[in-house]
Amino acid sequence: MLLISIPPLAQERREELIKAMRQKLENGKIMVRQVRHEAMEDIKKEYEGREDDISRLEKDVQKLVDETVEKIEDWGRQKEQELLQI
């Protein structure tokens, strides 16, 4: 058995990790918005002329996007708390 002692993270390193994490979270939110944009375009092409269907599907897509962005933000808050507690 091999034991390795790892020192706790310095405050500066924690802040660097948090900054990198926030950047990755923002990139994730950007990707989700890009998928939303593509889905909205596909809906408009597929359901051309059926405004009720377009409106309903766009609302459904937006609801999924909002839920996904909220999950991303929750993960970020949890991870930030973990990094600050160590």
DRENKOL-932049 format. One record per residue: x, y, z of N, C-alpha, C, O in turn; residue number from 1. Coordinates in Angstrom, 2 decimals, padded with zeros to 5 digits. Atoms other than C-alpha are relative to their C-alpha. Layout:
N
+---------+---------+---------+---------+---------+---------+---------+---------+---------+---------+---------+---------+-----+
:     npx :     npy :     npz :    capx :    capy :    capz :     cpx :     cpy :     cpz :     opx :     opy :     opz : num :
+---------+---------+---------+---------+---------+---------+---------+---------+---------+---------+---------+---------+-----+
:       X :       Y :       Z :       X :       Y :       Z :       X :       Y :       Z :       X :       Y :       Z : NUM :
...
+---------+---------+---------+---------+---------+---------+---------+---------+---------+---------+---------+---------+-----+
# end
This chain:
86
+---------+---------+---------+---------+---------+---------+---------+---------+---------+---------+---------+---------+-----+
:     npx :     npy :     npz :    capx :    capy :    capz :     cpx :     cpy :     cpz :     opx :     opy :     opz : num :
+---------+---------+---------+---------+---------+---------+---------+---------+---------+---------+---------+---------+-----+
:  000.85 : -001.17 :  000.00 :  000.00 :  000.00 :  000.00 :  000.90 :  001.23 :  000.00 :  001.90 :  001.29 :  000.71 :   1 :
: -000.76 : -001.23 :  000.13 :  001.27 :  003.44 : -000.93 : -000.87 :  001.17 :  000.43 : -001.97 :  001.35 : -000.09 :   2 :
:  000.72 : -001.17 : -000.47 :  000.15 :  006.55 :  000.91 :  000.68 :  001.25 : -000.52 :  001.90 :  001.41 : -000.41 :   3 :
: -000.53 : -001.26 :  000.51 :  000.56 :  009.95 : -000.69 : -000.71 :  001.13 :  000.71 : -001.94 :  001.17 :  000.74 :   4 :
:  000.57 : -001.16 : -000.68 :  000.03 :  013.13 :  001.25 : -000.13 :  001.14 : -001.00 :  000.85 :  001.58 : -001.60 :   5 :
:  000.25 : -001.11 :  000.92 : -001.57 :  015.85 : -000.84 : -000.40 :  001.21 :  000.83 : -001.36 :  001.15 :  001.60 :   6 :
:  000.34 : -001.19 : -000.79 : -001.58 :  019.34 :  000.65 : -001.31 :  000.63 : -000.50 : -001.66 :  000.48 : -001.67 :   7 :
:  001.24 : -000.65 :  000.42 : -004.83 :  021.31 :  000.61 :  000.29 :  001.10 : -001.04 :  001.39 :  001.65 : -001.10 :   8 :
: -000.16 : -001.02 :  001.03 : -005.40 :  023.73 : -002.25 :  000.16 :  001.38 :  000.64 : -000.50 :  001.71 :  001.62 :   9 :
: -000.16 : -001.38 : -000.45 : -004.20 :  027.28 : -001.74 : -001.20 :  000.81 : -000.50 : -001.84 :  000.44 : -001.49 :  10 :
:  001.14 : -000.83 :  000.36 : -006.85 :  030.00 : -001.92 :  000.12 :  000.50 : -001.44 : -000.87 :  000.57 : -002.17 :  11 :
: -000.22 : -000.50 :  001.36 : -005.31 :  031.34 : -005.13 : -000.35 : -001.07 : -001.03 : -000.98 : -000.78 : -002.05 :  12 :
:  000.29 :  001.11 :  000.93 : -005.55 :  027.94 : -006.82 : -001.49 : -000.28 : -000.03 : -002.04 : -000.57 : -001.10 :  13 :
:  001.46 :  000.19 : -000.04 : -009.17 :  027.56 : -005.69 : -000.69 :  001.03 : -000.87 : -001.61 :  000.71 : -001.61 :  14 :
:  000.59 : -001.07 :  000.81 : -010.00 :  030.91 : -007.26 :  000.23 : -000.24 : -001.49 : -000.64 :  000.05 : -002.31 :  15 :
: -000.28 :  000.33 :  001.40 : -008.31 :  029.82 : -010.50 : -000.93 : -001.09 : -000.50 : -001.45 : -001.02 : -001.61 :  16 :
:  000.89 :  001.09 :  000.38 : -010.35 :  026.62 : -010.55 : -001.44 :  000.47 : -000.15 : -002.15 :  000.05 : -001.06 :  17 :
:  001.35 : -000.55 :  000.08 : -013.57 :  028.51 : -009.88 : -000.16 :  000.82 : -001.27 : -001.19 :  000.72 : -001.95 :  18 :
:  000.05 : -000.81 :  001.22 : -012.79 :  030.94 : -012.70 : -000.09 : -000.90 : -001.24 : -000.89 : -000.64 : -002.13 :  19 :
:  000.02 :  000.93 :  001.14 : -012.09 :  028.06 : -015.12 : -001.36 : -000.71 : -000.07 : -001.90 : -000.91 : -001.16 :  20 :
:  001.29 :  000.67 : -000.04 : -015.27 :  026.30 : -014.00 : -001.10 :  000.91 : -000.53 : -001.94 :  000.48 : -001.32 :  21 :
:  001.01 : -000.95 :  000.47 : -017.38 :  029.42 : -014.58 :  000.08 :  000.18 : -001.52 : -000.95 :  000.29 : -002.19 :  22 :
: -000.18 : -000.14 :  001.45 : -015.92 :  029.77 : -018.07 : -000.58 : -001.23 : -000.72 : -001.25 : -001.09 : -001.75 :  23 :
:  000.54 :  001.23 :  000.61 : -016.79 :  026.14 : -018.88 : -001.52 : -000.04 :  000.11 : -002.20 : -000.49 : -000.81 :  24 :
:  001.45 : -000.04 : -000.16 : -020.29 :  026.60 : -017.49 : -000.61 :  000.96 : -001.01 : -001.65 :  000.66 : -001.61 :  25 :
:  000.51 : -000.97 :  000.97 : -020.79 :  029.68 : -019.67 :  000.06 : -000.58 : -001.41 : -000.86 : -000.37 : -002.20 :  26 :
: -000.09 :  000.65 :  001.31 : -019.58 :  027.71 : -022.71 : -001.13 : -001.02 : -000.16 : -001.69 : -001.16 : -001.24 :  27 :
:  001.10 :  000.96 :  000.03 : -022.12 :  025.03 : -021.84 : -001.33 :  000.68 : -000.26 : -002.15 :  000.19 : -001.04 :  28 :
:  001.24 : -000.73 :  000.21 : -024.92 :  027.58 : -021.66 : -000.08 :  000.54 : -001.43 : -001.16 :  000.57 : -002.03 :  29 :
: -000.03 : -000.47 :  001.39 : -023.84 :  029.00 : -025.03 : -000.38 : -001.14 : -000.94 : -001.14 : -000.93 : -001.89 :  30 :
:  000.33 :  001.16 :  000.84 : -024.02 :  025.52 : -026.56 : -001.49 : -000.32 :  000.06 : -002.10 : -000.65 : -000.95 :  31 :
:  001.43 :  000.27 : -000.16 : -027.52 :  025.02 : -025.15 : -000.79 :  001.03 : -000.80 : -001.77 :  000.67 : -001.46 :  32 :
:  000.71 : -001.03 :  000.77 : -028.62 :  028.34 : -026.67 :  000.14 : -000.22 : -001.51 : -000.80 :  000.06 : -002.26 :  33 :
: -000.18 :  000.30 :  001.42 : -027.15 :  027.33 : -030.04 : -000.93 : -001.13 : -000.44 : -001.52 : -001.07 : -001.52 :  34 :
:  000.92 :  001.10 :  000.31 : -029.13 :  024.09 : -029.96 : -001.43 :  000.52 : -000.04 : -002.21 :  000.11 : -000.90 :  35 :
:  001.35 : -000.60 :  000.01 : -032.25 :  026.10 : -029.09 : -000.24 :  000.73 : -001.31 : -001.30 :  000.58 : -001.92 :  36 :
:  000.14 : -000.76 :  001.24 : -031.65 :  028.37 : -032.07 : -000.23 : -000.95 : -001.18 : -001.09 : -000.71 : -002.02 :  37 :
:  000.16 :  000.97 :  001.08 : -031.26 :  025.37 : -034.40 : -001.36 : -000.68 :  000.07 : -002.00 : -000.91 : -000.96 :  38 :
:  001.30 :  000.65 : -000.17 : -034.37 :  023.71 : -032.96 : -001.12 :  000.94 : -000.44 : -002.08 :  000.51 : -001.08 :  39 :
:  001.02 : -000.97 :  000.41 : -036.40 :  026.90 : -033.47 : -000.06 :  000.10 : -001.52 : -001.15 :  000.17 : -002.09 :  40 :
: -000.02 : -000.05 :  001.47 : -035.30 :  027.07 : -037.11 : -000.63 : -001.24 : -000.60 : -001.41 : -001.15 : -001.55 :  41 :
:  000.57 :  001.26 :  000.49 : -036.17 :  023.40 : -037.65 : -001.51 : -000.03 :  000.18 : -002.23 : -000.49 : -000.70 :  42 :
:  001.44 : -000.04 : -000.26 : -039.59 :  023.90 : -036.08 : -000.69 :  000.88 : -001.02 : -001.73 :  000.51 : -001.57 :  43 :
:  000.62 : -000.93 :  000.96 : -040.35 :  026.88 : -038.33 : -000.04 : -000.60 : -001.40 : -001.01 : -000.40 : -002.12 :  44 :
: -000.02 :  000.64 :  001.32 : -039.32 :  024.90 : -041.44 : -001.00 : -001.14 : -000.07 : -001.74 : -001.28 : -001.04 :  45 :
:  000.84 :  001.20 : -000.01 : -041.17 :  021.74 : -040.46 : -001.49 :  000.33 :  000.10 : -002.32 : -000.35 : -000.51 :  46 :
:  001.41 : -000.32 : -000.26 : -044.40 :  023.41 : -039.34 : -000.41 :  001.32 : -000.65 : -001.23 :  002.05 : -000.11 :  47 :
:  000.27 : -001.25 :  000.70 : -044.51 :  026.27 : -041.82 : -001.50 :  000.17 : -000.23 : -002.17 : -000.72 : -000.76 :  48 :
:  001.41 : -000.30 :  000.19 : -047.93 :  027.89 : -041.83 : -000.90 : -000.44 :  001.14 : -002.06 : -000.03 :  001.19 :  49 :
:  000.81 :  000.45 : -001.14 : -049.15 :  026.18 : -038.64 :  000.49 :  000.71 :  001.26 :  001.24 :  000.16 :  002.06 :  50 :
: -000.50 : -000.88 : -001.06 : -048.60 :  029.01 : -036.18 : -000.25 : -000.54 :  001.41 :  000.57 : -000.36 :  002.30 :  51 :
:  000.30 :  000.55 : -001.33 : -050.30 :  027.26 : -033.25 :  001.01 : -001.06 :  000.40 :  001.50 : -001.08 :  001.53 :  52 :
: -000.98 :  001.05 : -000.28 : -047.99 :  024.25 : -033.52 :  001.39 :  000.61 :  000.24 :  002.10 :  000.20 :  001.16 :  53 :
: -001.30 : -000.65 : -000.15 : -044.94 :  026.48 : -033.95 :  000.12 :  000.63 :  001.37 :  001.13 :  000.46 :  002.06 :  54 :
: -000.02 : -000.69 : -001.29 : -045.82 :  028.53 : -030.89 :  000.11 : -001.01 :  001.15 :  000.90 : -000.81 :  002.07 :  55 :
: -000.01 :  001.01 : -001.06 : -046.47 :  025.45 : -028.74 :  001.37 : -000.68 :  000.09 :  001.91 : -000.85 :  001.18 :  56 :
: -001.29 :  000.68 :  000.00 : -043.27 :  023.70 : -029.80 :  001.13 :  000.92 :  000.44 :  002.05 :  000.50 :  001.14 :  57 :
: -001.02 : -000.96 : -000.44 : -041.18 :  026.84 : -029.32 : -000.04 :  000.18 :  001.51 :  001.01 :  000.29 :  002.15 :  58 :
:  000.13 : -000.10 : -001.45 : -042.54 :  027.15 : -025.79 :  000.58 : -001.24 :  000.69 :  001.24 : -001.13 :  001.72 :  59 :
: -000.54 :  001.24 : -000.56 : -041.67 :  023.50 : -025.12 :  001.53 :  000.00 : -000.04 :  002.19 : -000.38 :  000.93 :  60 :
: -001.46 : -000.06 :  000.14 : -038.13 :  023.99 : -026.43 :  000.57 :  000.99 :  001.02 :  001.57 :  000.69 :  001.67 :  61 :
: -000.49 : -001.01 : -000.93 : -037.70 :  027.14 : -024.35 : -000.06 : -000.51 :  001.43 :  000.83 : -000.22 :  002.23 :  62 :
:  000.11 :  000.57 : -001.35 : -038.92 :  025.31 : -021.24 :  001.16 : -000.96 :  000.27 :  001.76 : -000.92 :  001.35 :  63 :
: -001.12 :  000.93 : -000.16 : -036.32 :  022.57 : -021.79 :  001.33 :  000.75 :  000.13 :  002.18 :  000.37 :  000.93 :  64 :
: -001.23 : -000.80 : -000.07 : -033.60 :  025.16 : -022.37 :  000.12 :  000.64 :  001.38 :  001.19 :  000.62 :  001.99 :  65 :
: -000.03 : -000.63 : -001.33 : -034.54 :  027.01 : -019.18 :  000.35 : -001.00 :  001.09 :  001.13 : -000.69 :  001.99 :  66 :
: -000.29 :  001.03 : -001.00 : -034.48 :  023.78 : -017.17 :  001.47 : -000.43 : -000.07 :  002.12 : -000.62 :  000.96 :  67 :
: -001.40 :  000.42 :  000.18 : -031.10 :  022.79 : -018.63 :  000.96 :  001.06 :  000.52 :  001.93 :  000.74 :  001.20 :  68 :
: -000.85 : -001.09 : -000.47 : -029.55 :  026.20 : -017.95 : -000.03 :  000.06 :  001.53 :  001.00 :  000.30 :  002.16 :  69 :
:  000.12 :  000.00 : -001.47 : -030.86 :  026.05 : -014.37 :  000.82 : -001.13 :  000.61 :  001.47 : -000.94 :  001.64 :  70 :
: -000.81 :  001.12 : -000.48 : -029.25 :  022.62 : -013.91 :  001.49 :  000.33 : -000.07 :  002.25 :  000.04 :  000.85 :  71 :
: -001.40 : -000.39 :  000.16 : -025.96 :  023.95 : -015.24 :  000.40 :  000.97 :  001.11 :  001.47 :  000.83 :  001.71 :  72 :
: -000.30 : -000.97 : -001.05 : -026.11 :  026.88 : -012.82 :  000.04 : -000.66 :  001.37 :  000.89 : -000.31 :  002.20 :  73 :
: -000.01 :  000.72 : -001.28 : -026.96 :  024.55 : -009.91 :  001.29 : -000.79 :  000.18 :  001.90 : -000.76 :  001.25 :  74 :
: -001.26 :  000.75 : -000.07 : -023.99 :  022.32 : -010.72 :  001.15 :  000.94 :  000.31 :  002.04 :  000.62 :  001.10 :  75 :
: -001.06 : -000.97 : -000.23 : -021.78 :  025.39 : -010.81 :  000.03 :  000.48 :  001.44 :  001.10 :  000.58 :  002.04 :  76 :
:  000.07 : -000.45 : -001.39 : -022.99 :  026.62 : -007.43 :  000.49 : -001.09 :  000.95 :  001.23 : -000.82 :  001.90 :  77 :
: -000.43 :  001.11 : -000.85 : -022.48 :  023.18 : -005.89 :  001.51 : -000.19 : -000.06 :  002.16 : -000.36 :  000.97 :  78 :
: -001.44 :  000.21 :  000.16 : -018.99 :  022.80 : -007.30 :  000.79 :  001.15 :  000.62 :  001.84 :  000.93 :  001.21 :  79 :
: -000.68 : -001.15 : -000.60 : -018.03 :  026.31 : -006.21 :  000.04 : -000.14 :  001.52 :  001.06 :  000.14 :  002.15 :  80 :
:  000.03 :  000.21 : -001.44 : -019.13 :  025.52 : -002.66 :  000.99 : -001.09 :  000.41 :  001.67 : -000.96 :  001.43 :  81 :
: -000.95 :  001.07 : -000.30 : -017.12 :  022.29 : -002.74 :  001.43 :  000.52 : -000.03 :  002.22 :  000.21 :  000.86 :  82 :
: -001.36 : -000.52 :  000.12 : -014.00 :  024.12 : -003.89 :  000.34 :  000.95 :  001.14 :  001.48 :  000.98 :  001.60 :  83 :
: -000.26 : -000.95 : -001.07 : -014.37 :  026.78 : -001.22 :  000.10 : -000.69 :  001.37 :  000.72 : -000.15 :  002.28 :  84 :
: -000.02 :  000.70 : -001.29 : -014.87 :  024.21 :  001.59 :  001.27 : -000.80 :  000.23 :  001.67 : -001.01 :  001.38 :  85 :
: -001.17 :  000.88 : -000.13 : -011.80 :  022.11 :  000.92 :  001.08 :  000.65 :  000.83 :  002.14 :  000.06 :  001.05 :  86 :
+---------+---------+---------+---------+---------+---------+---------+---------+---------+---------+---------+---------+-----+
# end
